[in-house]
Amino acid sequence: MTTETHSTTEHGMSNAGYVRIAAILAAITALEVATYYIDLGALFLPSLLIMMVVKFIIVVSYFMHLKFDNKLFSWVFYAGLILALTVYAIFLATFHFFS
Amino acid sequence: MTAEGHADVHGGAHTSTGLSNNKLGMWLFLGSECLLFGGLISTYMLYRGRVGEGPRPSQVFDIPFTSVSSFVLLMSSLTMVLAVSAAHKGDDRNTYLWVTITAVLGATFVGGQVYEFTAFYNEGMGFTTSLFSSSFYVLTGFHGVHVTVGIIMLMSIVGIMKRSKVPGSKAETVEMIGLYWHFVDIVWIIIFTLIYLIPA
Protein backbone atom coordinates (compact mmCIF):
# COMPACT_ATOMS: atom_id res chain seq x y z
CA MET A 1 0.00 0.00 0.00
CA THR A 2 1.49 3.33 -0.97
CA THR A 3 1.66 6.24 1.46
CA GLU A 4 -0.78 8.27 -0.67
CA THR A 5 -3.35 5.46 -0.91
CA HIS A 6 -2.95 4.73 2.78
CA SER A 7 -3.50 8.40 3.58
CA THR A 8 -6.60 8.87 1.46
CA THR A 9 -8.34 5.67 2.48
CA GLU A 10 -7.71 5.66 6.22
CA HIS A 11 -7.46 9.37 7.00
CA GLY A 12 -10.31 10.72 4.91
CA MET A 13 -9.80 12.22 1.51
CA SER A 14 -7.16 13.55 -0.86
CA ASN A 15 -6.05 17.18 -0.52
CA ALA A 16 -8.03 18.08 -3.65
CA GLY A 17 -11.09 16.59 -1.98
CA TYR A 18 -10.58 18.78 1.09
CA VAL A 19 -10.29 21.86 -1.15
CA ARG A 20 -13.57 20.90 -2.85
CA ILE A 21 -15.26 20.54 0.55
CA ALA A 22 -13.92 23.97 1.59
CA ALA A 23 -15.27 25.49 -1.64
CA ILE A 24 -18.71 24.02 -0.87
CA LEU A 25 -18.56 25.44 2.68
CA ALA A 26 -17.55 28.87 1.33
CA ALA A 27 -20.43 28.78 -1.16
CA ILE A 28 -22.94 27.90 1.60
CA THR A 29 -21.55 30.74 3.76
CA ALA A 30 -22.04 33.15 0.84
CA LEU A 31 -25.65 31.94 0.51
CA GLU A 32 -26.18 32.41 4.26
CA VAL A 33 -24.94 36.00 4.06
CA ALA A 34 -27.12 36.58 0.99
CA THR A 35 -30.25 35.59 2.94
CA TYR A 36 -29.53 38.50 5.29
CA TYR A 37 -29.99 40.95 2.41
CA ILE A 38 -32.67 39.17 0.36
CA ASP A 39 -36.24 38.99 1.64
CA LEU A 40 -37.09 35.29 1.71
CA GLY A 41 -40.20 35.71 3.85
CA ALA A 42 -41.19 32.58 5.74
CA LEU A 43 -38.27 30.65 4.21
CA PHE A 44 -35.68 32.89 5.89
CA LEU A 45 -35.37 31.05 9.21
CA PRO A 46 -35.66 27.45 7.92
CA SER A 47 -33.19 28.08 5.09
CA LEU A 48 -30.60 29.56 7.48
CA LEU A 49 -31.00 26.73 9.96
CA ILE A 50 -30.73 24.08 7.23
CA MET A 51 -27.56 25.67 5.84
CA MET A 52 -26.09 25.88 9.35
CA VAL A 53 -26.77 22.18 9.98
CA VAL A 54 -25.38 21.19 6.57
CA LYS A 55 -22.14 23.11 7.23
CA PHE A 56 -21.87 21.58 10.70
CA ILE A 57 -22.30 18.04 9.37
CA ILE A 58 -19.83 18.59 6.50
CA VAL A 59 -17.08 19.86 8.85
CA VAL A 60 -17.67 17.10 11.41
CA SER A 61 -17.90 14.33 8.80
CA TYR A 62 -15.07 15.29 6.44
CA PHE A 63 -12.66 17.67 8.21
CA MET A 64 -12.97 15.90 11.58
CA HIS A 65 -13.04 12.51 9.78
CA LEU A 66 -16.04 11.12 11.69
CA LYS A 67 -17.37 9.70 8.43
CA PHE A 68 -14.19 7.63 8.01
CA ASP A 69 -13.32 6.94 11.66
CA ASN A 70 -14.53 4.32 14.12
CA LYS A 71 -18.24 4.71 14.95
CA LEU A 72 -17.48 4.92 18.67
CA PHE A 73 -16.08 8.44 18.15
CA SER A 74 -19.33 9.45 16.43
CA TRP A 75 -21.37 8.01 19.30
CA VAL A 76 -19.31 9.83 21.91
CA PHE A 77 -19.54 13.19 20.15
CA TYR A 78 -23.17 13.02 19.02
CA ALA A 79 -24.22 11.79 22.48
CA GLY A 80 -22.78 15.01 23.96
CA LEU A 81 -24.39 17.08 21.23
CA ILE A 82 -27.83 15.47 21.57
CA LEU A 83 -27.65 15.75 25.37
CA ALA A 84 -26.83 19.46 25.03
CA LEU A 85 -29.67 20.01 22.51
CA THR A 86 -32.18 18.20 24.74
CA VAL A 87 -31.14 19.92 27.98
CA TYR A 88 -31.17 23.40 26.46
CA ALA A 89 -34.38 22.86 24.48
CA ILE A 90 -36.06 22.01 27.80
CA PHE A 91 -34.32 24.99 29.43
CA LEU A 92 -35.55 27.40 26.74
CA ALA A 93 -39.05 25.89 26.80
CA THR A 94 -39.16 26.43 30.58
CA PHE A 95 -38.62 30.14 29.96
CA HIS A 96 -41.31 30.18 27.21
CA PHE A 97 -38.72 30.95 24.53
CA PHE A 98 -40.65 29.11 21.81
CA SER A 99 -44.05 30.64 22.57
CA MET B 1 5.08 -0.66 7.10
CA THR B 2 5.41 -2.92 10.13
CA ALA B 3 2.48 -3.72 12.39
CA GLU B 4 4.11 -1.71 15.14
CA GLY B 5 4.74 1.23 12.83
CA HIS B 6 1.18 1.05 11.58
CA ALA B 7 -0.18 1.13 15.14
CA ASP B 8 2.07 4.07 15.96
CA VAL B 9 0.86 6.14 13.00
CA HIS B 10 -2.71 5.43 14.04
CA GLY B 11 -2.16 6.50 17.60
CA GLY B 12 -0.56 3.51 19.29
CA ALA B 13 -3.92 1.82 19.64
CA HIS B 14 -2.87 -1.09 21.87
CA THR B 15 -5.93 -0.59 24.07
CA SER B 16 -8.96 -2.63 25.11
CA THR B 17 -11.08 -0.80 22.50
CA GLY B 18 -8.43 -1.02 19.80
CA LEU B 19 -8.69 2.75 19.52
CA SER B 20 -6.39 5.52 20.61
CA ASN B 21 -7.23 6.60 24.15
CA ASN B 22 -5.98 10.11 23.34
CA LYS B 23 -8.41 10.40 20.47
CA LEU B 24 -11.29 8.95 22.44
CA GLY B 25 -10.49 11.38 25.27
CA MET B 26 -10.47 14.31 22.83
CA TRP B 27 -13.89 13.32 21.42
CA LEU B 28 -15.27 13.00 24.97
CA PHE B 29 -13.90 16.47 25.74
CA LEU B 30 -15.49 17.90 22.57
CA GLY B 31 -18.80 16.24 23.48
CA SER B 32 -18.65 17.96 26.88
CA GLU B 33 -17.82 21.27 25.18
CA CYS B 34 -21.18 21.01 23.38
CA LEU B 35 -22.80 21.41 26.80
CA LEU B 36 -20.66 24.46 27.63
CA PHE B 37 -21.41 26.30 24.40
CA GLY B 38 -25.03 25.08 24.42
CA GLY B 39 -25.49 26.83 27.76
CA LEU B 40 -23.91 30.05 26.54
CA ILE B 41 -25.87 30.07 23.27
CA SER B 42 -29.17 29.34 25.06
CA THR B 43 -28.53 32.14 27.55
CA TYR B 44 -27.85 34.54 24.68
CA MET B 45 -31.05 33.44 22.90
CA LEU B 46 -33.05 34.17 26.06
CA TYR B 47 -31.52 37.60 26.62
CA ARG B 48 -30.91 38.90 23.11
CA GLY B 49 -34.06 41.02 23.22
CA ARG B 50 -33.25 42.50 26.65
CA VAL B 51 -31.36 45.55 25.45
CA GLY B 52 -32.52 48.04 28.08
CA GLU B 53 -31.11 51.47 27.30
CA GLY B 54 -28.33 50.03 25.15
CA PRO B 55 -28.15 49.45 21.39
CA ARG B 56 -30.05 46.61 19.71
CA PRO B 57 -28.10 43.79 17.97
CA SER B 58 -29.13 45.05 14.52
CA GLN B 59 -27.77 48.52 15.38
CA VAL B 60 -24.26 47.33 16.19
CA PHE B 61 -23.63 44.16 14.18
CA ASP B 62 -21.51 44.65 11.07
CA ILE B 63 -22.53 41.67 8.92
CA PRO B 64 -20.03 42.20 6.04
CA PHE B 65 -17.13 42.41 8.52
CA THR B 66 -18.25 39.33 10.49
CA SER B 67 -18.85 37.42 7.23
CA VAL B 68 -15.22 37.98 6.24
CA SER B 69 -14.10 36.84 9.74
CA SER B 70 -16.25 33.71 9.39
CA PHE B 71 -14.74 33.00 5.98
CA VAL B 72 -11.22 33.35 7.44
CA LEU B 73 -12.02 30.87 10.23
CA LEU B 74 -13.63 28.47 7.75
CA MET B 75 -10.53 28.55 5.55
CA SER B 76 -8.37 27.89 8.63
CA SER B 77 -10.23 24.58 8.94
CA LEU B 78 -9.08 23.74 5.41
CA THR B 79 -5.44 24.57 6.21
CA MET B 80 -5.72 22.55 9.44
CA VAL B 81 -7.00 19.46 7.64
CA LEU B 82 -4.17 19.85 5.10
CA ALA B 83 -1.71 19.98 8.04
CA VAL B 84 -3.18 16.76 9.46
CA SER B 85 -3.00 15.15 6.01
CA ALA B 86 0.68 16.18 5.65
CA ALA B 87 1.44 14.90 9.17
CA HIS B 88 -0.04 11.49 8.33
CA LYS B 89 2.18 11.34 5.24
CA GLY B 90 5.22 12.15 7.39
CA ASP B 91 5.75 15.39 5.44
CA ASP B 92 7.14 17.63 8.21
CA ARG B 93 7.80 20.64 5.97
CA ASN B 94 4.18 20.91 4.80
CA THR B 95 2.90 20.12 8.29
CA TYR B 96 4.81 23.15 9.70
CA LEU B 97 3.64 25.29 6.79
CA TRP B 98 -0.08 24.48 7.09
CA VAL B 99 -0.05 24.60 10.90
CA THR B 100 1.57 28.05 10.78
CA ILE B 101 -0.93 29.31 8.17
CA THR B 102 -3.76 27.98 10.36
CA ALA B 103 -2.37 29.89 13.35
CA VAL B 104 -2.08 33.09 11.28
CA LEU B 105 -5.67 32.75 10.06
CA GLY B 106 -6.80 32.11 13.65
CA ALA B 107 -4.91 35.19 14.82
CA THR B 108 -6.59 37.21 12.06
CA PHE B 109 -9.98 36.04 13.31
CA VAL B 110 -9.15 36.93 16.93
CA GLY B 111 -7.80 40.32 15.79
CA GLY B 112 -11.10 40.92 14.00
CA GLN B 113 -12.99 40.01 17.16
CA VAL B 114 -10.93 42.48 19.23
CA TYR B 115 -11.66 45.18 16.62
CA GLU B 116 -15.36 44.30 16.67
CA PHE B 117 -15.54 44.42 20.49
CA THR B 118 -13.79 47.81 20.49
CA ALA B 119 -16.21 49.16 17.88
CA PHE B 120 -19.22 47.89 19.88
CA TYR B 121 -17.86 49.46 23.07
CA ASN B 122 -17.39 52.79 21.31
CA GLU B 123 -21.01 52.59 20.13
CA GLY B 124 -22.17 52.35 23.75
CA MET B 125 -22.38 48.59 24.17
CA GLY B 126 -20.32 47.83 27.28
CA PHE B 127 -20.21 44.49 29.09
CA THR B 128 -22.78 45.58 31.71
CA THR B 129 -24.92 47.80 29.45
CA SER B 130 -27.68 45.20 29.12
CA LEU B 131 -28.43 41.49 29.47
CA PHE B 132 -28.02 41.25 25.70
CA SER B 133 -24.52 42.78 25.75
CA SER B 134 -23.38 40.68 28.73
CA SER B 135 -24.55 37.40 27.20
CA PHE B 136 -23.13 38.39 23.80
CA TYR B 137 -19.67 39.21 25.17
CA VAL B 138 -19.56 36.08 27.35
CA LEU B 139 -20.52 33.80 24.43
CA THR B 140 -18.28 35.32 21.76
CA GLY B 141 -15.52 36.00 24.32
CA PHE B 142 -15.49 32.34 25.37
CA HIS B 143 -15.26 31.37 21.72
CA GLY B 144 -12.40 33.85 21.19
CA VAL B 145 -10.55 32.38 24.17
CA HIS B 146 -10.95 28.90 22.63
CA VAL B 147 -9.50 30.15 19.33
CA THR B 148 -6.60 31.77 21.23
CA VAL B 149 -5.89 28.52 23.09
CA GLY B 150 -5.94 26.76 19.70
CA ILE B 151 -3.39 29.23 18.30
CA ILE B 152 -1.12 28.63 21.31
CA MET B 153 -1.41 24.86 20.77
CA LEU B 154 -0.61 25.24 17.06
CA MET B 155 2.47 27.38 17.66
CA SER B 156 3.58 25.08 20.48
CA ILE B 157 3.35 21.95 18.33
CA VAL B 158 5.49 23.56 15.62
CA GLY B 159 8.17 24.36 18.23
CA ILE B 160 7.96 20.91 19.84
CA MET B 161 8.06 19.11 16.47
CA LYS B 162 11.10 21.11 15.34
CA ARG B 163 12.92 19.98 18.47
CA SER B 164 11.73 16.39 17.80
CA LYS B 165 10.30 16.17 21.29
CA VAL B 166 6.78 15.03 20.45
CA PRO B 167 5.85 12.14 22.77
CA GLY B 168 4.24 9.32 20.76
CA SER B 169 2.96 9.80 17.23
CA LYS B 170 3.47 13.25 15.65
CA ALA B 171 0.55 12.67 13.30
CA GLU B 172 -1.80 11.85 16.16
CA THR B 173 -0.73 14.94 18.11
CA VAL B 174 -1.42 17.17 15.10
CA GLU B 175 -4.73 15.36 14.58
CA MET B 176 -5.78 16.03 18.22
CA ILE B 177 -5.13 19.75 17.80
CA GLY B 178 -6.94 19.57 14.47
CA LEU B 179 -10.05 18.10 16.12
CA TYR B 180 -10.06 20.92 18.67
CA TRP B 181 -9.59 23.51 15.92
CA HIS B 182 -12.43 22.15 13.78
CA PHE B 183 -14.68 22.09 16.84
CA VAL B 184 -13.99 25.78 17.41
CA ASP B 185 -14.95 26.31 13.76
CA ILE B 186 -18.26 24.45 14.05
CA VAL B 187 -19.14 26.44 17.15
CA TRP B 188 -18.58 29.61 15.11
CA ILE B 189 -20.79 28.22 12.30
CA ILE B 190 -23.62 28.09 14.87
CA ILE B 191 -22.80 31.46 16.47
CA PHE B 192 -22.61 33.21 13.09
CA THR B 193 -26.06 31.96 12.08
CA LEU B 194 -27.95 32.18 15.36
CA ILE B 195 -26.40 35.35 16.76
CA TYR B 196 -25.46 37.46 13.75
CA LEU B 197 -27.71 36.46 10.84
CA ILE B 198 -31.00 35.82 12.65
CA PRO B 199 -32.26 39.16 13.98
CA ALA B 200 -33.60 39.37 17.54
HADDOCK unambig.tbl for C-alpha pairs under 7 A between the chains (distance, minus, plus):
assign (segid A and resid 3 and name CA) (segid B and resid 89 and name CA) 6.37 0.50 0.50
assign (segid A and resid 7 and name CA) (segid B and resid 88 and name CA) 6.64 0.50 0.50
assign (segid A and resid 7 and name CA) (segid B and resid 89 and name CA) 6.60 0.50 0.50
assign (segid A and resid 15 and name CA) (segid B and resid 82 and name CA) 6.50 0.50 0.50
assign (segid A and resid 18 and name CA) (segid B and resid 78 and name CA) 6.74 0.50 0.50
assign (segid A and resid 19 and name CA) (segid B and resid 78 and name CA) 6.92 0.50 0.50
assign (segid A and resid 22 and name CA) (segid B and resid 75 and name CA) 6.94 0.50 0.50
assign (segid A and resid 22 and name CA) (segid B and resid 78 and name CA) 6.17 0.50 0.50
assign (segid A and resid 26 and name CA) (segid B and resid 71 and name CA) 6.83 0.50 0.50
assign (segid A and resid 36 and name CA) (segid B and resid 197 and name CA) 6.19 0.50 0.50
assign (segid A and resid 48 and name CA) (segid B and resid 193 and name CA) 6.89 0.50 0.50
assign (segid A and resid 52 and name CA) (segid B and resid 189 and name CA) 6.51 0.50 0.50
assign (segid A and resid 52 and name CA) (segid B and resid 190 and name CA) 6.44 0.50 0.50
assign (segid A and resid 52 and name CA) (segid B and resid 193 and name CA) 6.67 0.50 0.50
assign (segid A and resid 56 and name CA) (segid B and resid 186 and name CA) 5.70 0.50 0.50
assign (segid A and resid 56 and name CA) (segid B and resid 189 and name CA) 6.92 0.50 0.50
assign (segid A and resid 63 and name CA) (segid B and resid 81 and name CA) 5.97 0.50 0.50
assign (segid A and resid 64 and name CA) (segid B and resid 179 and name CA) 5.83 0.50 0.50
assign (segid A and resid 64 and name CA) (segid B and resid 182 and name CA) 6.65 0.50 0.50
assign (segid A and resid 73 and name CA) (segid B and resid 24 and name CA) 6.45 0.50 0.50
assign (segid A and resid 73 and name CA) (segid B and resid 27 and name CA) 6.27 0.50 0.50
assign (segid A and resid 76 and name CA) (segid B and resid 27 and name CA) 6.47 0.50 0.50
assign (segid A and resid 76 and name CA) (segid B and resid 28 and name CA) 5.98 0.50 0.50
assign (segid A and resid 76 and name CA) (segid B and resid 31 and name CA) 6.62 0.50 0.50
assign (segid A and resid 77 and name CA) (segid B and resid 27 and name CA) 5.80 0.50 0.50
assign (segid A and resid 77 and name CA) (segid B and resid 28 and name CA) 6.45 0.50 0.50
assign (segid A and resid 77 and name CA) (segid B and resid 30 and name CA) 6.67 0.50 0.50
assign (segid A and resid 77 and name CA) (segid B and resid 31 and name CA) 4.58 0.50 0.50
assign (segid A and resid 80 and name CA) (segid B and resid 31 and name CA) 4.19 0.50 0.50
assign (segid A and resid 80 and name CA) (segid B and resid 32 and name CA) 5.86 0.50 0.50
assign (segid A and resid 80 and name CA) (segid B and resid 34 and name CA) 6.24 0.50 0.50
assign (segid A and resid 81 and name CA) (segid B and resid 31 and name CA) 6.08 0.50 0.50
assign (segid A and resid 81 and name CA) (segid B and resid 34 and name CA) 5.51 0.50 0.50
assign (segid A and resid 84 and name CA) (segid B and resid 34 and name CA) 6.09 0.50 0.50
assign (segid A and resid 84 and name CA) (segid B and resid 35 and name CA) 4.82 0.50 0.50
assign (segid A and resid 84 and name CA) (segid B and resid 38 and name CA) 5.94 0.50 0.50
assign (segid A and resid 88 and name CA) (segid B and resid 38 and name CA) 6.69 0.50 0.50
assign (segid A and resid 88 and name CA) (segid B and resid 39 and name CA) 6.76 0.50 0.50
assign (segid A and resid 88 and name CA) (segid B and resid 42 and name CA) 6.41 0.50 0.50
assign (segid A and resid 92 and name CA) (segid B and resid 42 and name CA) 6.87 0.50 0.50
assign (segid A and resid 97 and name CA) (segid B and resid 46 and name CA) 6.71 0.50 0.50
